[in-house]
Amino acid sequence: MKTINSKIVNTPYDDVFRTLLNDCSRLIIPVINEVFDEFFSGDEKVVFSPEIHFMNQQDGEEVKRITDSSFTIVGKEEKKFLYECQSTADSSMLVRIFEYATQIALDQGEIIKNTLKVEIPRSAILFLRSTESTPDKMKIEMVTPGGTVSFEIPVMKAQRYGIEEIFEKNLLFLIPFYIFSHESRFEEYNSDKDKLEILKAEYADIMARLDQLLENGSISAYTRKIIMEMSDKVLENIAQKFEHVREGVKSVMGGKVLEHEAKTILREGWKQGREQGRREGEGYGRMEQAKETAFNLRTIGLEEETIAKMVNVQVSVIREWFTEGVS
């Protein structure tokens, strides 16, 4: 996200951030643990707040803002969070955090007798780029007739996290942004094949670790696919002037990924299966649903064993379907 002539302009990185947040919402829980020193198990439910808020500007104009980075984590207790992303570190994000946080608080506030009660969500910022001068925390301070009130905004710096720490702390949400840690060396990688091979080896390591998580059931094939898609999208933008870097990393990540194909295929497959089930009977319909989804998953390159686990049938059944060649 960046500001041009006082207007907020979304970047491709914002799109990636929000896709991860909304389509793989469980990935945000370890990030919240890291930023706020929480101890969520990862099994909690992530509930998103309404996306549309109306902001009153200083000139009196009311504008509509969409923020889908406000959510509540529901476990033994409920805690509200606002987590925003910006590609370059600066203090302008504080204004937007204040706008979003106070409007969310007002939208969800309640009047009890003669008192308006509002709750400011715990708020944090992810900076994709940072420098030595980038603070670890920022602060919002409000002077009120009843006294001064302030709250801190923790800062997460994507470039500070290496592969070991990302996987050790289960910060898979950061993988698509990992390439930012290498941005300053793109020219070297682009002109030096040996150095490029080192970068490719890092991404081969990432892929191997993701495959291991998939194999042991820690993540789904869908989550893995989305992480790959979003990594590709970030790479296409950040390294658009460095062809060897782009192609080298993409060759390790599995080549070009079709635009959000995994999401579309899964949704369409299950929808078609449910419709089939209603028409032809519940038991038969469930099998047809599984069959339809299996063929769709094969089109995005998943292995037979993985597909069998996802649709809950034996591998031998999957192979029989594919041998028949009829979906």
N, C-alpha and C positions, 0 to 999 in steps of 0.2 A: 504494500500500500504506500502511496506517495501523495504529496500535496502539490498541485499546480494551480497558481493563482487562486489560492484559498479553497480550491475544489479538491475533493478526495478522489483519486483515480486508482482503481483496482489494478493490480499487476498480475501476471500469470502465477506468481508465487502466492498471492492471496487465494487464487482459485485452487491451487494445490493444497494449501493450508486448510481451506474450508471443505474440500473434498475428503481429505483425511479425517477431519473432525466429524463430519456428518456421516460418511459411509463406513468408517472404521472407528466408531466412537470409543470403543474400549481402549484403543491405543493412547487416548489422552490421559487415562487414569494414572499410569506410571509417571507421565510428565507432571501431572498435578502433585504427585507424591514428591517428586524431585524439587519442584519449585517452591512448594508450600510446606515441605517437611511433614506431609501427611502420611498415613499408613493404610490407605485403601488396599484391599486384597486384590482388586482387579475384577471381582465378580459383581461389583455394584452396578446399578443401572444409571445410565447417563440420559437425563431428560433435558431436551433443549427448550429454551424460552421462545416466546413469539419472536419472529424475525424482524417484524416491521415496527419501528418506533417513530414517533413524530417529534421532531426537535424544533423548539422555538428559537429563532435566530435573533441577534441583537437588533436587526432592522425590523423586527416584528413578523418577518415571514416565517411560515411553518413549512419545514421540509421533511420529507420522508427519508429515513435512513434504514438500511437493512443490515442487521448484524446477527449472524448465526453462530457467533462464538460465545454466546451466553448460555450457560447450562447449569443444571443441578446434578450433583452426584448423590444418588439415593442408596444408602446402606443402612447401618444401624442408626445413623442420623442423616439429615439432609444438609448439604452445604452448597451454596451458590458460588459460581465462578464466572469470571469474564476473562478470556484469554485471547489476546490480540497478537497479530504478527506484522512485522515491518522489515523490509529488506535492508534498510540502512539505519543505523542508530542515530537518533536525534530526539530532542525533547518534544517535538510537535505531537507525538503520540499521546502525551499526557492530556492534551486538550480533548482528544477523542475519547480516551479512557474516562475522563471526567464526564463528558457528554453522555456516553453510553451507560456508565455506571449509575449516574443520578437518574437518567430516564428509566432505566430498568427498575431501579429502586422505586421510583414513583409509580410506574405501571403496575408493580406488584405490591404496592403499599396498601395499608388499610387504616381507616379512621376508627379509633376506639374512643368512644365518648367525645371528648374535645381534643383528642390528640391524633395527629397523623403519624403513623409509625411506618418508617421505611428502613430497608436493609440494603446497604451497599454491598454488592458481591465482592468476594475476594478477587482482586484483579492482578494480572501479570502481563508481561510483554515478552514475545520471542523476537529477538533481533537476529536476522540471518547473517548480517555483517556486523562486525564490531571492531573496536580498536582498544588500545590500552587505556584510553580515557573514558571508555564506555562504563558507566556505573553499574554496580551489581544491584542497586535498588534506586528507584525514583520515588518521589513523594508528592502527594496532593494535600494541600493545607487549606482549610476553610476557616475564615474568621467570621464568627457568628455573634449575635448579641449575647448569647449565653456562654461564649468562650470560644477558643480556638480548637478546631477538630482536625486531625490529620490522619492519613493512612498511607502506608508504604506500598509501592508497586514493585514486586520482585522482577528482575530482569534475567531472562534465560538467553544465553549466547550460543547459537547453534555451532559456531566455528570452534568452540572450545571442547566439543565432544568427539572423541576418537571412537574407532570401531569397537574396541574392547569395552569402553564405558557404556556405549550405546546398548550393546547386547547384555552386558552385566546387569544394567539397571532396567532392561527391557524398554528402552526408549526408541522403539521402532518407528514412532511418529517422526523422528528426526532423520531417518535414512534418506528420504528424497532430498533433504537439504544438506546432506553430508558433503556434496560437491563444492559447497561454498568454502569449505576449509582448504580447498586446493585452488581457488580462483586466482590467487596472486601468482601461481606458477603455470598458468595455462600456456603462456608463450614458450616456456621451457619444454613442457610436455608435447606441444605441437611440433617443435623442431627437433626434439631428441627422442628417438625411438626407445632407447633404453629407459629413460625416465618415464615415458608413457607406459611402458610395460609394468613399471612399479605401481602406477596408478591403476592399471587394469587388474593387477594382482590383488589390490585392495578390494576392488569390486567383485572379483571372483570369490574372495573370502566372505564378503557380505552375502552373496548369493548362496554359498555353501551353508552359511549359518541360517539363512532363511529356510533353505531346504530342510535342514535338520529340525527346525522349529515346526515346519509343516509335517514332517515325518512323525514327530512325537506328539502331534496334536495340539501344540501350543498356539498355533495360528491356523486359520483355514486357508484353503487354496485361493479363495476370493480375496482375503486380506493380503496374501503374498502378491497376487496379481495387481491389486490397487497400488501397493507400495512400488512395484516395478513401473506401473504406468505413470505414477506421479514423479518418480525419479527421472523417467524419460522426459517428462514435460519440463521439469526444472532444467535438466541438461540441455534441452533444445534452446532454451532461452539464455541461460547464463553463458553457454559456450558457442553461441551462434557464429562467432567470428573465428572459431578454432575447429576446423573440420576434423583434424586427426584426433583431437580430444573427444569430440562428439561421437565419431564413428568407433573409436577404440573402446570407450566405455559402453556404448550401446551393444557392441559385439559380445561383451561379457554379460550384459544384463538380458540378453536374449533377443537382441535386434529390436526393430520398431514394433511398438505395441499399438494396436488399433485404439482409437479414441474411446476410452472408457468402455471397451467391449465387454469386459467381465461383468460389469454392473448390468448392462443391457441384456446380455445373454441369460444371466441368472434370473432376472425378473421376468423376462419373457417366457423362459422355460417353465418356471413354476406356475405362471399364469395360465399358460396353455395346458399344463397338466391338470390344474384344478378344473378348468372348463371341460377337459376330456373326462375327468372323473364324474362330474355332474351328469354328463350325457350317458355314460356307459356303466354306471354303477360304482360304488365306492371302492370295493376291493380291486377291480380291474382298472379303475381310474388311477389309483395310487401307483400301480405298476406302469401304466402308460405315462404318468407324470414323471416317474423316475427315468423311464426310457427316453422321453423327450429331452429332459435335462441332461442326461448322459451324452447324447449326441451333441447338444449345444456346448457342453464343457469340452468335448473332444476338439471342437473347432478352435478353441483357444489354446490348445496344445497340452492339456493336462494328461498325465499318465493314467492308464487303466486302473491301477491300484488306488490312486487318489480319487478318481471318479467313483469307484465302487464304494469307498468310504463316505463320500459326500451324498450319494443317493441311497446308501444303506442296502446294497445288494451284494451278492458274491461276485468276485472277479470273473468267475466262469460265466455268470449270466451276462456281464458286460461284454465279454469276448463273443458270446453267442449273438448278442444284439448287433455288434459291429460286423460280425461275419455275415449276418443276414443282409446288412446294409440298408435296412428299412427303419426309419424313425417313426 
